[in-house]
Amino acid sequence: MIPFESETILIGGKWVNTAAGETLPVEDPSTGRHFGAIARGGGDDIDRAVAAARAALSGAWGRATAVDRGRLLARIGALVTEQLDMLAELEARDVGKPLTQARADAVALARYMEFYAGAADKVHGATIPYLEGYTIFTLREPHGVTGHIIPWNYPMQIIGRSVGAALAMGNAAILKPAEDASLTALAFARIAEEAGLPAGALNVVPGLGEEAGAALAAHPGVDHISFTGSVEVGGAVQAAAGSHVVPVTLELGGKSPQVVFADADIDAALPFLVKAGIQNAGQTCSAASRVVVETRIHDELLARLSDSYRALRVGPALSDLDVGPLISERQKARVDSYLAMGRANRPRIVAEGAIVDDAPSGGHYMPPALIADVDADHALAQEEIFGPVQVVIPFDDEAEAVSIANGTPYGLVAGVWTNDGARQFRMAKAIRAGQVFINNYGAGGGVELPFGGMGKSGHGREKGFEALYGFSVLKTVAARHG
């Protein structure tokens, strides 16, 4: 049961029907059954949302001080914390992720609100020494209206890092959640209302990407776009925004490596290696889908990884097992097309998890798969699968490890496992990625840690203070006073 009316959209502080009055079904990936509906917004609704956001900037929201904005975000964070159980169950049912993972996402959403609440009044300008008779200083100002197009895999986390930062800087936001998972975005909007966020500061328009999403990306009244999703759609969003010379933050795909040297602590590394490959059924842009391992320990690590994979259990989200279902039958078919490559003699699937016996027959379940004998240039090692599939690739020396790690079009995240201090820093500098983790992976979520990619993984940074800089414009003021 959805604990609120979900067939409406939020425009200017009011929950209203879409212009066309159409809806989209909400499917539970654990069962394949529909259990609700969301509004199907379109271009007319985006027009209304932009107008409402503009009005907010001219009204109470535009007059709010940084301290005011921080206090509002703090109230939102506190209300998210009060409603963690509801949000976690909603996300688990909507996305299919195990309940523990969904709850961690709700906790992260609250933490983002807390972080940006505290940071809102701490983004300062600077004074610049210049010629005699001049005083020069800089200001950080909001873009204005910001558009946020978010994916289905981590709705709460991406709302936190994107919308939270935009609101902290005083922008008025328009959120277009993914059609496959909009429920926690709608729940968050209600929480923001309850906290007292002024009308129009946040507007939420669910709908199809090619309708509501495309309209938002191309709208001349939007001043900045934040997009998280596929490389293909990200390119289209950037092109659409570019027609109005609007800046875009893109967080796209990844094919992230974890590089394991022979001197690494394998006992410490093993849980990270596995979890980073199968979390959210591998439907994670920063998933460590490549384990790049030194030849001297390849067989040992492969055997231990295989044991770990065979112990994994797959089942309904609310059963809270290791892995839940994939988001849709379409996504399952895509992942299975890649697994077919590992059912030949080479590459080869060496270990798989198991779907529990009582998993509903209509759910989109797929056992996690570990694949060996994969050449570094094989499609399995080059393309983002977005499923619970991890490949193991050997290397002989440090130079080859760097070559393999950097040998894809992506550059989002990387892990390095070694106890050699000098090598740790050589690898961190040599690997082309937005984040490099040494003897860990993910740093526990790291709300404070700037996140973003290189190459086809996108550009711009979210999370931490860098997100606040990205959601603002630097203005230089030069006063001549004699």
C-alpha positions in Angstrom: 0.0 0.0 0.0 1.3 3.4 -1.0 0.9 5.7 2.1 -0.2 8.8 0.0 -1.9 9.9 -3.2 0.7 9.2 -5.9 -1.2 10.1 -9.1 -0.6 13.8 -8.8 2.3 16.2 -9.3 3.7 19.0 -7.1 3.5 22.4 -8.8 3.9 25.6 -6.9 3.1 24.1 -3.5 -0.1 22.3 -4.8 -0.7 18.7 -5.7 -2.5 18.8 -9.0 -3.4 16.5 -11.9 -1.3 16.5 -15.0 -2.5 18.5 -18.0 -3.3 15.2 -19.9 -4.7 13.4 -16.8 -2.7 10.2 -17.6 -0.9 7.8 -15.3 1.8 5.1 -15.4 1.6 1.8 -13.4 3.9 1.1 -10.5 5.4 -2.4 -10.6 7.0 -4.4 -7.8 10.1 -6.0 -9.3 9.9 -8.7 -6.6 6.6 -10.0 -7.9 6.2 -8.4 -11.4 2.7 -7.1 -10.2 1.4 -3.6 -10.3 0.6 -2.1 -6.9 -0.2 1.6 -7.7 0.1 4.4 -10.2 2.1 7.6 -10.7 1.2 10.6 -12.8 2.5 10.8 -16.4 3.7 14.4 -16.7 4.5 16.0 -20.0 5.7 19.2 -21.6 2.7 21.3 -20.4 3.4 20.2 -16.8 7.0 21.2 -17.1 6.0 24.6 -18.3 3.8 25.0 -15.2 6.7 23.8 -13.0 9.1 26.3 -14.5 6.7 29.1 -14.0 6.2 28.1 -10.4 9.9 27.9 -9.8 10.4 31.4 -11.3 7.6 32.7 -9.0 9.3 31.2 -6.0 12.6 32.9 -6.8 10.7 36.2 -6.9 8.9 35.4 -3.7 9.5 34.0 -0.2 12.1 31.4 -1.4 14.2 34.0 -3.2 14.2 36.2 -0.1 15.3 33.4 2.2 18.7 33.8 3.7 21.3 31.1 3.8 20.5 30.6 7.5 16.8 30.2 6.6 17.6 27.7 3.9 19.8 25.7 6.3 17.2 25.5 8.9 14.6 24.3 6.4 16.9 21.6 5.2 17.6 20.6 8.8 13.9 20.2 9.4 13.6 18.1 6.2 16.4 15.9 7.4 14.8 15.4 10.8 11.5 14.4 9.2 13.2 12.0 6.9 14.8 10.4 10.0 11.4 10.1 11.6 10.0 8.3 8.5 12.9 6.1 7.7 10.9 2.8 7.9 8.2 4.1 5.6 10.8 5.4 3.1 12.9 2.2 3.2 9.9 -0.1 2.6 8.7 2.2 -0.2 12.1 2.2 -1.9 12.5 -1.6 -1.5 9.1 -2.3 -3.1 9.6 0.2 -5.9 13.2 -0.5 -6.8 13.6 -4.1 -5.6 16.6 -3.6 -3.4 16.9 -5.5 -0.1 15.3 -3.7 2.8 18.7 -3.1 4.6 20.1 -1.4 1.5 16.9 0.7 1.1 17.1 1.7 4.7 20.8 2.8 4.2 19.6 5.0 1.3 17.0 6.6 3.5 19.7 7.3 6.2 21.9 8.8 3.5 19.0 11.1 2.3 18.7 12.4 5.9 22.5 12.8 6.1 22.6 14.8 2.9 19.9 17.1 4.3 22.0 17.5 7.5 25.2 18.1 5.6 23.7 20.8 3.3 21.8 22.3 6.1 25.1 22.9 7.9 26.9 24.1 4.8 24.3 26.5 3.4 25.7 29.5 5.2 29.3 28.5 4.9 29.8 29.0 1.1 31.9 32.2 1.2 33.2 34.5 -1.5 36.7 36.0 -1.4 38.5 39.3 -1.5 41.2 39.7 -4.1 44.2 42.1 -3.7 44.3 44.4 -6.7 45.2 48.0 -7.7 45.3 50.9 -5.3 41.8 52.4 -5.0 39.9 49.2 -5.8 38.2 46.6 -3.6 37.5 43.4 -5.4 35.3 40.6 -4.0 33.5 37.5 -5.3 29.9 36.3 -4.6 28.4 32.8 -4.9 24.8 33.1 -6.3 22.3 30.5 -7.3 21.8 29.6 -11.0 18.0 30.2 -10.6 15.8 27.3 -11.8 17.5 23.9 -11.7 16.3 20.7 -13.4 17.0 17.4 -11.8 16.6 14.2 -13.9 17.3 11.2 -11.7 17.5 7.5 -12.4 15.6 4.6 -10.8 18.5 2.8 -9.0 19.1 5.2 -6.1 16.3 7.8 -6.0 16.7 8.9 -2.4 20.5 9.2 -2.5 20.5 11.2 -5.7 17.7 13.5 -4.5 19.9 14.1 -1.5 23.1 14.9 -3.3 21.4 16.9 -6.1 18.2 18.6 -4.9 19.7 19.1 -1.4 22.7 21.0 -2.7 20.6 23.0 -5.2 18.2 24.1 -2.4 21.0 24.9 -0.1 22.4 27.4 -2.6 18.9 29.0 -3.1 17.9 27.6 -6.4 14.3 26.6 -7.2 14.3 22.9 -8.2 12.2 20.9 -10.6 12.6 17.1 -10.1 11.8 14.6 -12.8 12.1 11.1 -11.1 12.5 8.0 -13.2 9.2 6.4 -14.4 10.4 3.0 -13.0 10.8 4.4 -9.4 9.1 7.7 -8.4 7.5 6.8 -5.1 10.2 8.0 -2.7 10.6 11.2 -4.7 7.0 11.9 -4.2 7.2 11.0 -0.5 10.3 13.3 -0.1 8.3 16.2 -1.7 5.5 15.7 0.9 8.1 15.7 3.7 9.6 19.0 2.3 6.2 20.5 2.4 5.7 19.4 6.0 9.0 21.0 6.9 7.7 24.3 5.5 9.6 24.6 2.2 8.0 27.6 0.4 5.7 26.9 -2.5 7.6 26.5 -5.8 11.0 25.9 -4.3 10.6 22.2 -5.1 8.4 21.0 -7.9 8.0 17.3 -8.8 6.9 16.0 -12.2 7.1 12.2 -12.8 6.7 10.9 -16.3 8.5 9.3 -19.2 12.0 10.4 -20.0 11.2 11.1 -23.6 8.3 13.3 -22.5 8.7 15.1 -19.2 12.5 14.5 -19.1 13.1 15.8 -22.6 10.9 18.8 -22.0 12.8 19.7 -18.9 16.2 19.3 -20.5 15.2 21.5 -23.4 13.2 24.2 -21.5 14.5 27.7 -22.1 13.4 28.7 -18.6 15.8 26.3 -16.8 19.2 27.6 -15.8 21.0 24.4 -14.9 20.4 20.7 -15.5 21.7 17.8 -13.3 21.3 14.4 -15.0 22.2 10.9 -13.7 21.7 8.0 -16.1 23.1 6.4 -19.2 25.7 7.8 -21.6 23.3 7.8 -24.5 20.6 9.8 -22.7 23.1 12.0 -21.0 24.4 13.1 -24.4 20.9 13.9 -25.5 20.3 15.9 -22.4 23.5 17.9 -22.9 22.6 18.6 -26.5 19.1 19.8 -25.5 20.4 22.0 -22.8 23.2 23.2 -25.0 20.7 24.8 -27.4 20.0 27.3 -24.6 23.7 27.4 -23.4 22.7 25.9 -20.1 25.4 24.2 -17.9 24.9 20.5 -17.3 26.2 18.2 -14.6 26.4 14.6 -15.9 26.9 11.5 -13.8 26.8 8.7 -16.3 28.0 5.1 -16.4 31.0 3.2 -15.2 33.1 0.1 -15.5 35.0 0.5 -12.3 38.0 -1.7 -11.5 39.2 -2.9 -8.1 43.0 -3.6 -8.6 44.3 -6.2 -6.2 48.1 -6.7 -5.8 49.7 -9.8 -4.4 50.7 -8.0 -1.2 47.1 -7.0 -0.4 45.2 -8.2 2.7 42.8 -10.6 0.9 40.7 -11.2 4.0 40.0 -7.5 4.3 39.5 -7.0 0.6 37.1 -9.9 -0.1 33.9 -8.5 1.4 34.5 -5.2 -0.5 35.2 -6.9 -3.8 31.9 -8.9 -3.6 29.6 -6.2 -2.2 30.8 -3.6 -4.7 29.8 -5.9 -7.5 26.4 -7.1 -6.4 25.0 -4.3 -4.3 21.5 -3.3 -5.7 21.8 -6.3 -8.0 24.8 -4.6 -9.7 22.5 -1.8 -10.8 25.0 0.9 -9.6 27.0 3.2 -11.8 30.0 2.9 -9.5 29.7 -0.9 -9.2 33.1 -2.5 -9.2 32.3 -4.8 -12.1 36.0 -5.6 -12.8 38.3 -7.3 -10.4 41.8 -6.8 -11.8 44.2 -9.2 -9.9 47.9 -9.8 -10.0 48.7 -13.1 -11.6 50.5 -14.5 -8.6 47.3 -14.6 -6.5 44.8 -14.9 -9.3 43.8 -18.5 -8.7 43.6 -18.1 -4.9 41.5 -15.0 -5.2 39.3 -16.5 -7.9 38.6 -19.5 -5.7 37.7 -17.4 -2.7 35.5 -15.1 -4.8 33.8 -18.2 -6.2 33.0 -19.4 -2.7 31.5 -16.1 -1.8 29.4 -15.9 -4.9 28.0 -19.4 -4.3 26.9 -18.4 -0.9 24.8 -15.4 -2.2 21.1 -15.7 -2.0 18.6 -13.8 -4.2 15.0 -13.1 -3.3 12.2 -10.6 -2.7 13.3 -7.1 -1.5 11.3 -7.4 1.8 13.0 -10.8 2.5 16.2 -8.7 2.9 18.6 -11.2 1.4 22.0 -10.5 -0.3 20.5 -9.6 -3.7 17.0 -8.5 -4.8 15.5 -8.6 -8.3 16.5 -6.4 -11.2 14.2 -3.4 -11.8 12.3 -4.8 -14.8 12.0 -7.7 -17.2 13.6 -5.5 -19.9 16.7 -5.0 -17.7 16.8 -8.7 -16.9 16.9 -9.5 -20.6 19.7 -7.0 -21.2 21.8 -8.6 -18.4 21.1 -12.1 -19.6 22.4 -11.2 -23.1 25.7 -10.4 -21.5 25.7 -13.6 -19.4 25.3 -15.6 -22.6 28.8 -14.6 -23.5 30.0 -16.3 -20.3 28.3 -19.6 -21.0 30.8 -20.5 -23.7 34.2 -22.1 -23.0 35.9 -18.7 -22.7 35.0 -16.4 -21.0 33.3 -18.8 -18.5 31.0 -18.4 -15.5 32.8 -19.9 -12.6 30.3 -19.3 -9.8 26.8 -18.1 -9.3 24.5 -17.4 -6.4 21.1 -19.0 -6.0 17.5 -17.8 -6.2 15.6 -18.9 -3.1 12.8 -21.4 -3.6 10.0 -19.2 -2.4 10.9 -16.2 -4.7 7.7 -15.2 -6.6 7.7 -16.5 -10.2 6.9 -13.1 -11.7 9.9 -11.4 -10.1 12.9 -10.3 -12.1 15.5 -12.4 -10.4 19.0 -13.2 -11.7 21.7 -15.1 -9.8 24.9 -13.0 -9.4 27.6 -14.4 -11.7 31.4 -14.4 -11.5 33.1 -14.7 -14.9 36.8 -15.6 -15.4 39.1 -15.9 -18.5 38.0 -12.5 -19.6 40.3 -10.5 -21.9 40.6 -6.8 -21.0 39.1 -5.8 -24.4 36.2 -8.2 -24.3 32.7 -6.7 -24.2 32.2 -8.1 -20.7 35.2 -6.1 -19.5 34.4 -2.9 -21.6 30.6 -2.4 -21.4 28.4 -1.4 -18.5 26.2 -4.4 -17.9 24.2 -2.9 -14.9 23.5 -6.3 -13.4 25.1 -8.6 -10.8 27.9 -9.7 -13.0 31.6 -9.3 -12.1 34.6 -10.3 -14.3 38.1 -11.2 -13.1 41.1 -10.1 -15.2 44.7 -10.9 -14.4 47.7 -8.6 -14.7 51.5 -9.2 -14.4 52.9 -5.9 -13.3 51.9 -2.4 -12.2 52.1 -0.9 -15.6 49.7 -3.5 -17.0 47.4 -2.9 -14.0 47.2 0.8 -14.8 46.6 0.0 -18.5 43.7 -2.3 -17.8 42.2 0.0 -15.2 42.3 2.9 -17.6 41.4 0.7 -20.6 37.6 1.5 -20.9 35.8 4.7 -22.0 34.7 5.2 -18.4 36.4 6.8 -15.4 34.1 7.0 -12.4 35.5 5.0 -9.4 38.4 2.7 -8.8 39.8 0.7 -5.9 43.4 -0.2 -5.2 44.4 -3.0 -2.8 48.1 -3.0 -1.7 50.1 -2.5 1.4 52.9 -0.8 -0.5 52.6 2.8 0.5 54.5 4.2 -2.5 52.5 2.0 -4.9 49.2 3.2 -3.3 50.0 6.8 -4.4 51.4 6.0 -7.7 48.3 4.1 -8.6 46.0 6.8 -7.2 47.7 9.3 -9.5 47.9 7.0 -12.5 44.3 5.8 -12.5 41.8 7.9 -14.5 38.8 8.1 -12.3 36.8 10.7 -10.3 37.3 8.7 -7.1 40.1 6.3 -6.1 39.8 4.3 -2.9 42.9 2.7 -1.3 42.3 -0.5 0.7 38.6 0.2 0.8 35.8 0.9 -1.7 33.1 3.5 -1.2 34.2 4.9 2.2 30.9 4.1 3.7 28.9 6.3 1.2 30.8 9.5 1.9 28.2 12.3 1.7 31.2 14.7 2.1 33.3 13.2 -0.7 33.0 14.9 -4.2 31.7 12.4 -6.7 31.8 12.4 -10.5 33.5 11.0 -13.5 35.9 11.4 -16.4 35.5 10.4 -20.0 32.1 8.8 -20.7 31.4 8.7 -16.9 30.4 12.4 -17.2 31.6 15.7 -15.9 30.9 18.0 -13.0 30.9 17.0 -9.3 28.2 16.2 -6.8 28.4 15.6 -3.0 30.4 17.6 -0.6 31.1 21.3 -1.0 31.9 20.8 -4.7 28.2 20.3 -5.3 27.4 23.7 -3.8 29.9 25.3 -6.1 28.4 23.5 -9.1 24.9 24.7 -8.1 26.1 28.3 -8.0 27.6 31.0 -10.2 30.7 33.0 -9.2 30.3 36.7 -9.6 33.2 39.2 -9.3 32.5 42.7 -8.0 35.1 45.4 -8.7 34.6 48.7 -6.8 36.7 51.7 -7.6 36.7 54.2 -4.7 39.8 56.3 -5.1 
